Amino acid sequence: MIKVSVMYPHTPGARFDHDYYRDKHMPLLKQRLGTACLYYTIDKGIAGGAPGEPPPYEARCDVFSDSVETFQTAFGPHAKEIMGDIKNYTDLKPAMQISEVVVERS
Amino acid sequence: MIKVSVMYPHTPGARFDHDYYRDKHMPLLKQRLGTACLYYTIDKGIAGGAPGEPPPYEARCDVFSDSVETFQTAFGPHAKEIMGDIKNYTDLKPAMQISEVVVERS
């Protein structure tokens, strides 16, 4: 199993609509991916590692899929629509990572 | 619910023993935290967002807890032992983030 992580760098003054992200964007992504999205998670950054330090990321999602190929095949045809929706909740440019799920849940 | 994420930046040539991390370090952390660790996840970075791009992070764990206070109270007395174990699997310096779990599992 793999996960695709999308991470929005915390930037003072930047716009990020967490409600839209939770209620509109991520459900849209899941609907378009169909069974290629096993499930997803959403985080909202609240702090960094040291006292008073901001979180590295304002928000993050992890999208779980059986394989990179399964994800890419399902995402490709909807990439334009999904990427086009980003402007509706943020002006941040996200970083992306694909990871092997070593431990899904201890 | 909150999660504490520990992220090890991908650095060419750096050392990271994924087996030790999975088999020794994270079980140690869970044992020491007791019920303050609801569960944890482990990721191994395999790619970035663009073709041929490396992952931002070599490895990541998320540790789930009921609250920041619950986590910190349980972690504090074992911080020295747990942090001291890091050198046994890597020379990377991790970034940390505390997040609110907005969606645990869609």
Backbone of each chain as ProteinMPNN parsed JSONL, in Angstrom:
{"seq_chain_A": "MIKVSVMYPHTPGARFDHDYYRDKHMPLLKQRLGTACLYYTIDKGIAGGAPGEPPPYEARCDVFSDSVETFQTAFGPHAKEIMGDIKNYTDLKPAMQISEVVVERS", "coords_chain_A": {"N_chain_A": [[0.842, -1.2, 0.0], [0.432, 2.272, -0.708], [0.89, 5.785, 0.092], [-0.184, 8.984, -0.916], [1.009, 12.037, -0.144], [0.014, 15.348, 0.407], [1.235, 18.447, 1.055], [0.901, 21.556, 2.566], [2.825, 24.292, 2.841], [3.24, 26.119, 5.826], [2.595, 29.52, 5.914], [2.85, 32.737, 6.962], [0.078, 34.908, 6.761], [-0.913, 33.798, 4.464], [-3.621, 32.32, 2.582], [-5.907, 29.862, 3.604], [-8.545, 27.791, 3.439], [-9.829, 25.834, 5.629], [-12.304, 24.607, 6.069], [-13.506, 24.43, 3.523], [-11.651, 22.767, 2.326], [-11.949, 20.391, 3.792], [-14.707, 19.871, 3.472], [-15.372, 20.103, 0.772], [-13.172, 19.928, -1.184], [-11.575, 17.553, -0.611], [-13.578, 15.487, -0.447], [-14.396, 15.677, -3.153], [-12.067, 14.841, -4.485], [-11.915, 12.174, -3.554], [-14.267, 11.135, -4.62], [-13.784, 11.298, -7.363], [-11.548, 9.644, -7.656], [-12.526, 7.178, -7.009], [-12.494, 3.678, -6.368], [-9.757, 3.624, -6.272], [-8.907, 5.264, -4.3], [-8.435, 4.29, -1.214], [-8.821, 5.274, 1.347], [-8.699, 8.465, 3.042], [-6.781, 10.928, 4.914], [-6.891, 13.951, 6.881], [-4.984, 16.648, 8.067], [-4.557, 19.439, 10.282], [-2.227, 21.867, 10.802], [-0.879, 22.752, 13.958], [1.275, 23.382, 15.629], [4.893, 23.625, 15.882], [7.933, 21.763, 16.547], [9.296, 22.931, 18.703], [8.703, 25.071, 21.591], [6.389, 27.635, 20.838], [7.033, 27.635, 18.186], [6.034, 27.732, 14.765], [3.934, 25.403, 12.876], [5.476, 23.297, 10.383], [3.762, 22.767, 8.242], [0.666, 24.014, 7.073], [-1.539, 22.542, 6.427], [-2.332, 19.125, 5.641], [-2.856, 16.307, 3.574], [-3.261, 12.759, 3.356], [-3.497, 10.332, 0.939], [-4.586, 7.153, 0.483], [-3.657, 4.294, -1.4], [-3.68, 1.279, -3.437], [-1.424, 0.961, -5.043], [1.214, 2.84, -6.705], [0.732, 2.959, -9.439], [-2.005, 2.372, -9.601], [-3.064, 4.616, -8.329], [-2.137, 6.725, -10.023], [-3.287, 6.107, -12.497], [-5.975, 6.436, -11.953], [-6.056, 9.085, -11.123], [-5.085, 10.681, -13.222], [-7.043, 11.284, -15.426], [-8.63, 13.125, -14.088], [-7.067, 15.097, -13.163], [-6.84, 17.809, -14.024], [-9.29, 18.987, -13.247], [-9.226, 18.542, -10.45], [-6.808, 19.785, -9.615], [-7.451, 22.314, -10.45], [-9.286, 23.09, -8.613], [-7.912, 23.872, -6.394], [-7.334, 26.602, -6.089], [-9.644, 27.542, -4.998], [-9.501, 27.239, -2.264], [-6.963, 27.899, -1.334], [-3.895, 29.85, -1.679], [-1.508, 28.764, -1.462], [1.333, 26.809, -2.449], [1.512, 23.456, -2.802], [3.706, 20.85, -1.454], [4.611, 17.578, -2.569], [4.535, 14.074, -1.848], [5.254, 10.638, -2.355], [4.794, 7.709, -0.576], [5.822, 4.558, 0.758], [3.706, 2.568, 2.691], [4.753, 1.618, 5.629], [4.077, 0.913, 8.252], [0.758, 0.72, 8.811], [-1.015, 1.043, 10.882], [-0.204, 0.821, 14.129]], "CA_chain_A": [[0.0, 0.0, 0.0], [1.169, 3.545, -0.734], [0.091, 6.975, 0.356], [0.233, 10.224, -1.559], [0.864, 13.124, 0.826], [0.036, 16.706, -0.138], [1.586, 19.251, 2.236], [0.831, 22.985, 2.282], [3.738, 24.969, 3.779], [2.703, 27.213, 6.649], [3.119, 30.807, 5.47], [2.055, 33.798, 7.595], [-0.677, 35.765, 5.857], [-1.466, 33.066, 3.327], [-5.027, 31.943, 2.698], [-6.222, 28.43, 3.547], [-9.907, 27.572, 3.932], [-9.852, 24.441, 6.103], [-13.657, 24.057, 5.916], [-13.677, 24.053, 2.117], [-10.753, 21.629, 2.081], [-12.563, 19.201, 4.411], [-16.086, 19.607, 3.049], [-15.552, 20.122, -0.682], [-12.074, 19.461, -2.028], [-11.185, 16.155, -0.396], [-14.65, 14.612, -0.947], [-14.338, 15.67, -4.62], [-10.944, 13.972, -4.854], [-12.278, 10.78, -3.299], [-15.316, 10.723, -5.563], [-13.196, 11.136, -8.691], [-10.601, 8.514, -7.655], [-13.266, 5.915, -6.873], [-11.893, 2.643, -5.516], [-8.304, 3.837, -6.179], [-8.691, 5.898, -2.991], [-8.924, 3.382, -0.163], [-9.326, 6.251, 2.291], [-7.775, 9.593, 3.173], [-6.724, 11.614, 6.208], [-6.616, 15.389, 6.791], [-4.389, 17.271, 9.257], [-4.418, 20.903, 10.345], [-1.039, 22.145, 11.617], [-1.104, 23.668, 15.086], [2.528, 23.792, 16.282], [6.124, 22.942, 15.485], [8.513, 20.911, 17.575], [9.769, 23.704, 19.852], [7.681, 25.984, 22.106], [6.187, 28.863, 20.084], [7.42, 27.453, 16.788], [4.865, 27.404, 13.943], [4.032, 24.095, 12.21], [5.999, 23.372, 9.019], [2.677, 22.726, 7.257], [-0.648, 24.521, 7.462], [-2.483, 21.436, 6.247], [-1.787, 17.974, 4.921], [-3.706, 15.128, 3.406], [-2.658, 11.512, 2.884], [-4.466, 9.544, 0.174], [-4.092, 5.767, 0.471], [-4.01, 3.542, -2.606], [-3.005, -0.02, -3.482], [-0.109, 1.096, -5.689], [1.425, 4.11, -7.417], [0.076, 2.832, -10.743], [-3.451, 2.479, -9.385], [-3.367, 6.027, -8.048], [-1.897, 7.586, -11.182], [-4.268, 5.789, -13.539], [-7.271, 7.01, -11.554], [-5.937, 10.535, -10.948], [-4.776, 11.335, -14.495], [-8.176, 11.869, -16.156], [-9.299, 14.149, -13.29], [-6.027, 15.986, -12.635], [-7.124, 19.21, -14.338], [-10.407, 19.429, -12.399], [-8.82, 18.525, -9.039], [-5.814, 20.838, -9.431], [-8.142, 23.583, -10.692], [-10.084, 23.425, -7.428], [-7.027, 24.327, -5.31], [-7.454, 28.066, -5.929], [-10.848, 27.839, -4.218], [-9.267, 27.209, -0.814], [-5.647, 28.401, -0.906], [-2.928, 30.332, -2.661], [-0.25, 28.069, -1.143], [1.751, 25.809, -3.427], [1.826, 22.29, -1.961], [4.737, 19.855, -1.741], [4.012, 16.25, -2.669], [5.401, 12.925, -1.577], [4.666, 9.301, -2.402], [5.469, 6.893, 0.433], [5.405, 3.196, 1.064], [3.131, 2.465, 4.033], [5.522, 0.588, 6.339], [3.13, 0.511, 9.305], [-0.477, 1.482, 8.583], [-1.572, 1.344, 12.215], [0.546, -0.07, 15.006]], "C_chain_A": [[0.879, 1.253, 0.0], [0.255, 4.67, -0.264], [0.676, 8.135, -0.419], [-0.052, 11.341, -0.559], [0.946, 14.464, 0.108], [0.146, 17.646, 1.056], [1.673, 20.728, 1.864], [1.686, 23.738, 3.292], [3.056, 26.105, 4.527], [3.383, 28.52, 6.262], [2.259, 31.907, 6.078], [1.361, 34.671, 6.554], [-1.305, 35.047, 4.68], [-2.898, 32.625, 3.636], [-5.141, 30.421, 2.664], [-7.573, 28.212, 4.217], [-10.047, 26.093, 4.328], [-11.243, 23.803, 5.952], [-13.893, 23.583, 4.479], [-12.857, 22.806, 1.806], [-11.383, 20.326, 2.584], [-13.907, 18.837, 3.765], [-16.27, 19.498, 1.543], [-14.413, 19.444, -1.443], [-11.763, 17.974, -1.849], [-12.309, 15.169, -0.76], [-14.692, 14.546, -2.475], [-13.245, 14.723, -5.105], [-11.324, 12.502, -4.694], [-13.314, 10.281, -4.307], [-14.706, 10.431, -6.937], [-12.253, 9.921, -8.752], [-11.324, 7.172, -7.549], [-12.528, 4.938, -5.974], [-10.371, 2.773, -5.432], [-7.936, 4.585, -4.905], [-9.29, 4.986, -1.927], [-9.526, 4.204, 0.971], [-8.339, 7.406, 2.331], [-7.822, 10.139, 4.589], [-6.464, 13.1, 5.943], [-6.071, 15.88, 8.131], [-4.443, 18.792, 9.126], [-3.265, 21.209, 11.295], [-1.336, 23.101, 12.75], [0.194, 24.121, 15.761], [3.71, 23.044, 15.675], [6.669, 22.149, 16.651], [8.963, 21.641, 18.827], [8.676, 24.673, 20.31], [7.605, 27.271, 21.281], [6.52, 28.773, 18.61], [6.173, 27.115, 15.957], [5.033, 26.011, 13.311], [4.673, 24.257, 10.837], [4.879, 23.457, 7.972], [1.351, 23.2, 7.85], [-1.686, 23.403, 7.408], [-1.792, 20.318, 5.49], [-2.901, 16.967, 4.707], [-2.83, 13.964, 2.993], [-3.759, 10.744, 2.172], [-3.889, 8.147, -0.007], [-4.576, 5.033, -0.772], [-3.213, 2.238, -2.634], [-1.601, 0.072, -4.074], [-0.014, 2.453, -6.368], [0.673, 4.089, -8.748], [-1.438, 3.001, -10.612], [-3.851, 3.934, -9.157], [-3.253, 6.869, -9.311], [-2.918, 7.359, -12.296], [-5.624, 6.434, -13.233], [-7.229, 8.528, -11.51], [-5.831, 11.269, -12.285], [-5.962, 12.015, -15.173], [-8.869, 13.008, -15.407], [-8.334, 15.203, -12.754], [-6.39, 17.464, -12.831], [-8.228, 19.755, -13.419], [-9.963, 19.557, -10.936], [-7.812, 19.638, -8.745], [-6.471, 22.221, -9.581], [-8.968, 24.042, -9.499], [-9.235, 24.019, -6.303], [-7.194, 25.822, -5.035], [-8.681, 28.454, -5.104], [-10.628, 27.792, -2.711], [-7.898, 27.734, -0.391], [-4.864, 29.01, -2.055], [-1.554, 29.724, -2.367], [0.051, 27.029, -2.215], [2.204, 24.565, -2.643], [3.055, 21.51, -2.42], [4.048, 18.495, -1.771], [5.02, 15.164, -2.374], [4.606, 11.645, -1.751], [5.482, 8.429, -1.463], [4.942, 5.461, 0.417], [4.837, 3.206, 2.484], [3.82, 1.288, 4.739], [4.677, 0.014, 7.475], [1.887, 1.369, 9.123], [-1.071, 1.939, 9.908], [-0.963, 0.328, 13.164], [-0.372, -0.936, 15.855]], "O_chain_A": [[1.936, 1.282, 0.631], [-0.968, 4.535, -0.226], [1.894, 8.25, -0.56], [-1.2, 11.567, -0.175], [1.844, 14.686, -0.704], [-0.707, 17.656, 1.943], [2.421, 21.108, 0.963], [1.328, 23.821, 4.466], [2.381, 26.944, 3.93], [4.61, 28.614, 6.281], [1.074, 32.013, 5.761], [1.98, 35.116, 5.588], [-2.136, 35.616, 3.973], [-3.318, 32.569, 4.792], [-4.55, 29.767, 1.805], [-7.72, 28.424, 5.42], [-10.338, 25.23, 3.499], [-11.349, 22.597, 5.732], [-14.407, 22.489, 4.247], [-13.319, 21.904, 1.107], [-11.357, 19.301, 1.902], [-14.206, 17.665, 3.54], [-17.222, 18.869, 1.08], [-14.631, 18.525, -2.232], [-11.696, 17.227, -2.825], [-12.025, 14.114, -1.326], [-14.986, 13.493, -3.041], [-13.458, 13.913, -6.008], [-11.086, 11.688, -5.587], [-13.239, 9.148, -4.783], [-15.061, 9.45, -7.591], [-12.171, 9.251, -9.781], [-10.786, 6.143, -7.958], [-11.996, 5.326, -4.934], [-9.747, 2.105, -4.608], [-6.784, 4.548, -4.473], [-10.508, 4.923, -1.764], [-10.595, 3.881, 1.49], [-7.269, 7.337, 1.726], [-8.746, 9.868, 5.357], [-5.893, 13.464, 4.915], [-6.619, 15.571, 9.189], [-4.385, 19.348, 8.03], [-3.32, 20.847, 12.47], [-1.968, 24.138, 12.547], [0.2, 25.165, 16.413], [3.56, 21.994, 15.051], [5.962, 21.891, 17.625], [9.011, 21.047, 19.903], [7.818, 25.057, 19.516], [8.623, 27.923, 21.048], [6.311, 29.729, 17.864], [5.346, 26.31, 16.384], [6.15, 25.503, 13.222], [4.437, 25.269, 10.177], [5.023, 24.128, 6.95], [0.975, 22.836, 8.965], [-2.591, 23.335, 8.24], [-0.801, 20.535, 4.792], [-3.777, 16.798, 5.555], [-1.789, 14.148, 2.362], [-4.833, 10.528, 2.733], [-2.816, 7.986, -0.59], [-5.743, 5.13, -1.153], [-2.201, 2.104, -1.946], [-0.696, -0.651, -3.656], [-1.02, 3.13, -6.581], [0.055, 5.081, -9.136], [-2.068, 3.688, -11.416], [-4.837, 4.419, -9.711], [-4.16, 7.636, -9.636], [-3.355, 8.303, -12.954], [-6.321, 6.91, -14.13], [-8.22, 9.193, -11.813], [-6.409, 12.341, -12.462], [-5.895, 13.208, -15.467], [-9.614, 13.778, -16.013], [-8.724, 16.088, -11.993], [-6.26, 18.268, -11.908], [-8.107, 20.856, -12.881], [-10.276, 20.542, -10.267], [-7.941, 20.349, -7.749], [-6.081, 23.176, -8.908], [-9.31, 25.218, -9.378], [-9.774, 24.605, -5.364], [-7.193, 26.251, -3.881], [-8.751, 29.562, -4.574], [-11.48, 28.255, -1.952], [-7.684, 27.991, 0.794], [-5.12, 28.737, -3.228], [-0.554, 30.128, -2.961], [-0.856, 26.446, -2.809], [3.183, 24.63, -1.9], [3.401, 21.504, -3.602], [3.042, 18.279, -1.096], [6.215, 15.322, -2.624], [3.443, 11.561, -1.356], [6.711, 8.406, -1.536], [3.779, 5.203, 0.104], [5.435, 3.798, 3.383], [3.512, 0.124, 4.48], [4.574, -1.201, 7.64], [1.942, 2.591, 9.26], [-1.562, 3.06, 10.04], [-1.178, -0.876, 13.024], [0.106, -1.745, 16.651]]}, "seq_chain_B": "MIKVSVMYPHTPGARFDHDYYRDKHMPLLKQRLGTACLYYTIDKGIAGGAPGEPPPYEARCDVFSDSVETFQTAFGPHAKEIMGDIKNYTDLKPAMQISEVVVERS", "coords_chain_B": {"N_chain_B": [[-8.505, 14.819, 18.81], [-4.985, 14.543, 18.345], [-1.997, 14.538, 16.279], [1.431, 13.748, 16.378], [3.915, 14.473, 14.221], [6.906, 13.221, 12.92], [9.477, 13.989, 10.844], [11.889, 13.034, 8.565], [14.192, 14.619, 6.679], [14.839, 13.88, 3.285], [18.033, 13.12, 2.249], [20.669, 12.864, 0.127], [23.019, 10.25, 0.499], [22.851, 10.175, 3.225], [22.338, 8.358, 6.296], [19.915, 5.971, 7.075], [18.242, 3.64, 8.848], [15.792, 1.749, 8.072], [14.709, -0.655, 8.955], [15.522, -0.887, 11.647], [14.205, 1.338, 12.637], [11.508, 0.631, 12.307], [11.375, -1.812, 13.711], [12.596, -1.497, 16.219], [12.907, 1.261, 17.226], [10.347, 2.644, 17.011], [8.529, 0.801, 18.289], [9.708, 0.985, 20.861], [9.18, 3.677, 21.511], [6.354, 3.597, 21.58], [5.95, 1.809, 23.683], [7.01, 3.239, 25.858], [5.36, 5.498, 25.896], [2.924, 4.446, 26.548], [-0.565, 4.381, 27.218], [-0.893, 6.908, 26.211], [-0.114, 6.945, 23.626], [-2.124, 6.344, 21.115], [-2.061, 5.026, 18.686], [0.347, 4.426, 16.043], [1.833, 5.461, 12.883], [3.991, 4.539, 10.149], [5.935, 5.791, 7.5], [7.756, 5.302, 4.455], [9.645, 7.196, 2.345], [9.265, 7.302, -1.195], [9.092, 8.714, -3.601], [8.897, 11.992, -5.146], [6.66, 14.681, -6.118], [6.906, 15.148, -8.867], [7.966, 13.485, -11.923], [10.837, 11.48, -11.41], [11.688, 13.011, -9.306], [13.034, 13.265, -6.014], [11.693, 12.079, -2.82], [10.44, 14.485, -0.44], [10.839, 13.656, 2.197], [12.684, 11.126, 3.848], [11.723, 9.332, 5.683], [8.849, 9.022, 7.832], [6.968, 9.379, 10.815], [3.764, 9.221, 12.385], [2.347, 9.943, 15.411], [-0.379, 9.216, 17.319], [-2.475, 10.875, 19.644], [-4.594, 11.687, 22.476], [-4.549, 14.383, 23.231], [-2.445, 17.353, 23.097], [-1.365, 17.858, 25.597], [-1.607, 15.386, 26.891], [0.146, 13.857, 25.356], [2.612, 15.233, 25.759], [2.989, 15.056, 28.539], [3.345, 12.339, 28.871], [5.537, 11.862, 27.256], [7.662, 13.449, 28.168], [9.147, 12.366, 30.566], [10.562, 10.342, 29.301], [11.957, 11.409, 27.264], [14.757, 11.808, 26.987], [15.821, 9.197, 26.727], [14.442, 8.287, 24.431], [15.095, 10.2, 22.426], [17.797, 9.808, 22.498], [18.065, 7.394, 21.255], [17.903, 7.877, 18.583], [20.306, 8.183, 17.16], [21.012, 5.605, 16.652], [19.78, 4.783, 14.334], [19.856, 6.79, 12.428], [21.525, 9.71, 10.99], [20.209, 11.911, 10.353], [18.484, 14.984, 10.925], [15.44, 15.422, 12.352], [12.364, 17.095, 11.341], [9.607, 18.462, 13.151], [6.092, 18.293, 13.779], [2.993, 19.266, 15.183], [-0.307, 18.339, 14.835], [-3.816, 18.951, 14.424], [-6.148, 16.379, 14.17], [-8.125, 16.356, 11.587], [-9.638, 14.849, 9.782], [-9.703, 11.554, 10.487], [-9.966, 9.15, 9.179], [-11.362, 8.774, 6.159]], "CA_chain_B": [[-7.304, 13.983, 18.681], [-3.866, 15.19, 17.667], [-0.902, 13.648, 15.887], [2.769, 14.315, 16.36], [4.612, 13.951, 13.05], [8.358, 13.377, 12.912], [9.791, 13.871, 9.417], [13.336, 13.01, 8.331], [14.403, 15.125, 5.314], [15.622, 13.051, 2.37], [19.34, 13.712, 2.0], [21.516, 11.849, -0.52], [24.195, 9.828, 1.241], [22.593, 10.079, 4.662], [22.075, 7.019, 6.821], [18.621, 5.744, 7.734], [17.998, 2.198, 8.952], [14.33, 1.615, 8.147], [14.362, -1.853, 9.747], [15.662, -0.53, 13.069], [13.14, 2.305, 12.945], [10.232, -0.109, 12.396], [11.407, -2.951, 14.644], [13.124, -1.152, 17.538], [12.655, 2.61, 17.745], [8.933, 2.991, 17.183], [7.976, 0.012, 19.404], [10.208, 1.566, 22.115], [8.389, 4.892, 21.746], [4.991, 3.218, 21.963], [5.996, 1.188, 25.003], [7.258, 4.267, 26.855], [4.223, 6.416, 25.973], [1.77, 3.75, 27.132], [-1.866, 4.689, 26.621], [-0.855, 8.226, 25.56], [0.015, 6.657, 22.186], [-3.291, 5.553, 20.69], [-1.417, 4.182, 17.675], [1.264, 5.198, 15.206], [2.023, 5.024, 11.497], [5.342, 4.773, 9.617], [6.063, 5.894, 6.047], [9.082, 5.341, 3.834], [9.503, 7.996, 1.125], [9.758, 6.66, -2.418], [9.147, 9.637, -4.735], [8.294, 13.312, -4.976], [5.463, 14.89, -6.917], [7.199, 15.163, -10.298], [8.73, 12.312, -12.346], [12.264, 11.511, -11.122], [11.958, 13.87, -8.152], [13.107, 12.493, -4.773], [10.689, 12.457, -1.828], [10.93, 15.454, 0.544], [11.229, 12.987, 3.443], [13.144, 9.734, 3.781], [10.821, 8.564, 6.546], [7.975, 9.832, 8.681], [5.995, 8.695, 11.661], [2.71, 10.001, 13.027], [1.957, 9.351, 16.697], [-1.711, 9.74, 17.652], [-2.725, 11.002, 21.073], [-5.85, 12.381, 22.741], [-4.311, 15.828, 23.285], [-1.04, 17.756, 23.188], [-0.974, 17.72, 26.999], [-1.456, 13.949, 27.16], [1.391, 13.418, 24.72], [3.794, 15.841, 26.389], [3.126, 14.521, 29.9], [3.86, 10.969, 28.773], [6.823, 11.853, 26.552], [8.684, 14.153, 28.944], [10.043, 11.547, 31.389], [11.305, 9.388, 28.472], [12.52, 12.152, 26.13], [16.202, 11.592, 26.847], [16.04, 7.834, 26.206], [13.907, 8.167, 23.067], [15.93, 11.02, 21.545], [19.119, 9.189, 22.481], [18.043, 6.215, 20.378], [17.879, 8.299, 17.17], [21.625, 7.957, 16.528], [21.13, 4.191, 16.294], [19.232, 4.495, 12.989], [20.052, 7.84, 11.419], [22.226, 10.946, 11.327], [19.351, 13.0, 9.887], [17.831, 15.773, 11.978], [14.034, 15.467, 11.937], [11.432, 18.199, 11.575], [8.447, 17.995, 13.906], [4.849, 19.05, 13.656], [1.809, 18.796, 15.889], [-1.48, 18.662, 14.025], [-5.158, 18.507, 14.778], [-6.653, 15.374, 13.231], [-9.405, 16.875, 11.068], [-10.293, 13.608, 9.334], [-8.811, 10.448, 10.835], [-10.11, 8.149, 8.116], [-12.568, 9.209, 5.45]], "C_chain_B": [[-6.216, 14.755, 17.938], [-2.883, 14.117, 17.185], [0.394, 14.42, 15.96], [3.499, 13.655, 15.191], [6.102, 14.23, 13.171], [8.821, 13.021, 11.5], [11.287, 14.021, 9.193], [13.614, 13.424, 6.888], [15.276, 14.174, 4.484], [16.918, 13.772, 2.019], [20.236, 12.651, 1.381], [22.745, 11.534, 0.323], [23.976, 9.68, 2.731], [22.207, 8.64, 5.029], [20.678, 6.982, 7.428], [18.311, 4.259, 7.693], [16.498, 1.981, 9.18], [13.902, 0.4, 8.983], [14.432, -1.544, 11.246], [14.522, 0.395, 13.496], [11.806, 1.592, 13.182], [10.245, -1.118, 13.545], [11.841, -2.585, 16.063], [12.642, 0.22, 18.037], [11.171, 2.885, 17.999], [8.231, 2.113, 18.226], [8.446, 0.521, 20.77], [9.377, 2.798, 22.494], [6.99, 4.543, 22.252], [4.965, 2.634, 23.382], [6.137, 2.256, 26.09], [6.061, 5.206, 27.015], [2.999, 5.762, 26.607], [0.483, 4.16, 26.433], [-1.917, 6.079, 25.988], [-0.623, 8.093, 24.057], [-1.15, 5.761, 21.787], [-2.859, 4.548, 19.627], [-0.444, 5.041, 16.909], [1.307, 4.633, 13.8], [3.476, 5.295, 11.11], [5.286, 4.786, 8.095], [7.524, 5.837, 5.646], [8.943, 6.07, 2.496], [10.039, 7.282, -0.095], [9.829, 7.618, -3.611], [8.547, 10.973, -4.354], [7.104, 13.447, -5.906], [5.693, 14.838, -8.415], [8.047, 13.942, -10.67], [10.236, 12.471, -12.062], [12.642, 12.333, -9.907], [12.041, 13.016, -6.883], [12.011, 12.918, -3.804], [11.249, 13.535, -0.909], [11.466, 14.756, 1.792], [11.585, 11.517, 3.22], [12.208, 8.821, 4.571], [9.971, 9.526, 7.36], [7.193, 8.914, 9.603], [4.971, 9.707, 12.132], [2.329, 9.252, 14.3], [0.66, 10.015, 17.144], [-1.928, 9.751, 19.158], [-4.014, 11.806, 21.287], [-5.685, 13.895, 22.745], [-2.813, 16.099, 23.36], [-0.532, 17.527, 24.616], [-0.725, 16.246, 27.348], [-0.142, 13.436, 26.588], [2.608, 13.935, 25.483], [4.051, 15.286, 27.786], [3.741, 13.117, 29.862], [5.266, 10.932, 28.177], [7.969, 12.395, 27.408], [9.652, 13.264, 29.709], [10.919, 10.586, 30.577], [12.022, 10.071, 27.309], [13.987, 11.822, 25.911], [16.497, 10.221, 26.243], [15.615, 7.728, 24.742], [14.755, 8.968, 22.077], [17.319, 10.4, 21.426], [19.205, 7.975, 21.582], [18.145, 6.585, 18.899], [19.192, 7.983, 16.462], [21.819, 6.5, 16.102], [20.555, 3.865, 14.911], [19.448, 5.603, 11.974], [20.949, 8.96, 11.932], [21.43, 12.154, 10.807], [18.713, 13.704, 11.084], [16.364, 15.96, 11.572], [13.352, 16.806, 12.173], [10.228, 17.625, 12.311], [7.246, 18.89, 13.689], [3.782, 18.421, 14.535], [0.6, 19.264, 15.105], [-2.759, 18.222, 14.707], [-5.594, 17.487, 13.722], [-8.052, 15.817, 12.789], [-10.258, 15.72, 10.56], [-9.313, 12.48, 9.617], [-8.797, 9.403, 9.729], [-11.431, 8.426, 7.441], [-13.588, 8.098, 5.341]], "O_chain_B": [[-6.5, 15.522, 17.019], [-2.927, 12.965, 17.615], [0.442, 15.608, 15.64], [3.681, 12.438, 15.168], [6.508, 15.348, 13.489], [8.593, 11.911, 11.019], [11.882, 15.023, 9.588], [13.309, 12.67, 5.963], [16.326, 13.725, 4.943], [16.894, 14.908, 1.546], [20.538, 11.646, 2.024], [23.428, 12.439, 0.802], [24.82, 9.121, 3.431], [21.81, 7.839, 4.182], [20.306, 7.862, 8.204], [18.138, 3.686, 6.617], [16.007, 2.023, 10.308], [12.86, 0.427, 9.638], [13.531, -1.891, 12.01], [13.954, 0.246, 14.578], [11.076, 1.903, 14.123], [9.256, -1.265, 14.264], [11.493, -3.286, 17.013], [12.054, 0.333, 19.113], [10.795, 3.313, 19.09], [7.41, 2.626, 18.986], [7.681, 0.497, 21.734], [8.934, 2.943, 23.633], [6.507, 5.12, 23.226], [4.069, 2.932, 24.173], [5.467, 2.188, 27.12], [5.771, 5.662, 28.121], [2.132, 6.453, 27.143], [0.44, 4.275, 25.208], [-2.883, 6.402, 25.297], [-0.904, 9.021, 23.3], [-1.158, 4.566, 22.085], [-3.24, 3.378, 19.664], [-0.405, 6.257, 17.098], [0.887, 3.504, 13.546], [4.117, 6.178, 11.678], [4.674, 3.916, 7.476], [8.409, 6.262, 6.388], [8.21, 5.62, 1.615], [11.132, 6.717, -0.058], [10.57, 7.346, -4.555], [7.797, 11.087, -3.385], [6.596, 12.453, -6.423], [4.773, 14.516, -9.167], [8.772, 13.417, -9.824], [10.835, 13.482, -12.431], [13.809, 12.351, -9.516], [11.208, 12.131, -6.689], [11.454, 14.007, -3.947], [12.444, 13.508, -0.617], [12.444, 15.215, 2.383], [10.895, 10.781, 2.514], [11.941, 7.687, 4.173], [10.328, 10.689, 7.549], [6.806, 7.81, 9.221], [5.265, 10.895, 12.264], [2.026, 8.059, 14.259], [0.608, 11.232, 17.324], [-1.615, 8.787, 19.857], [-4.467, 12.517, 20.389], [-6.583, 14.616, 22.311], [-2.018, 15.203, 23.645], [0.59, 17.061, 24.816], [0.253, 15.914, 28.018], [0.587, 12.685, 27.237], [3.518, 13.174, 25.811], [5.2, 15.071, 28.171], [4.554, 12.76, 30.714], [6.084, 10.086, 28.54], [9.086, 11.879, 27.381], [10.864, 13.385, 29.527], [11.909, 10.068, 31.095], [12.621, 9.404, 26.466], [14.413, 11.584, 24.781], [17.332, 10.102, 25.346], [16.328, 7.156, 23.917], [15.094, 8.465, 21.005], [17.942, 10.465, 20.366], [20.298, 7.569, 21.186], [18.434, 5.733, 18.059], [19.195, 7.566, 15.304], [22.689, 6.2, 15.285], [20.813, 2.788, 14.374], [19.248, 5.389, 10.779], [21.116, 9.139, 13.138], [21.925, 13.281, 10.824], [18.443, 13.089, 12.115], [16.082, 16.593, 10.555], [13.711, 17.551, 13.084], [9.869, 16.462, 12.127], [7.376, 20.09, 13.447], [3.677, 17.198, 14.624], [0.491, 20.439, 14.752], [-2.781, 17.252, 15.465], [-5.424, 17.714, 12.524], [-9.027, 15.669, 13.525], [-11.446, 15.625, 10.868], [-8.218, 12.449, 9.056], [-7.752, 8.847, 9.389], [-12.491, 8.33, 8.059], [-14.661, 8.299, 4.772]]}, "name": "protein", "num_of_chains": 2, "seq": "MIKVSVMYPHTPGARFDHDYYRDKHMPLLKQRLGTACLYYTIDKGIAGGAPGEPPPYEARCDVFSDSVETFQTAFGPHAKEIMGDIKNYTDLKPAMQISEVVVERSMIKVSVMYPHTPGARFDHDYYRDKHMPLLKQRLGTACLYYTIDKGIAGGAPGEPPPYEARCDVFSDSVETFQTAFGPHAKEIMGDIKNYTDLKPAMQISEVVVERS"}
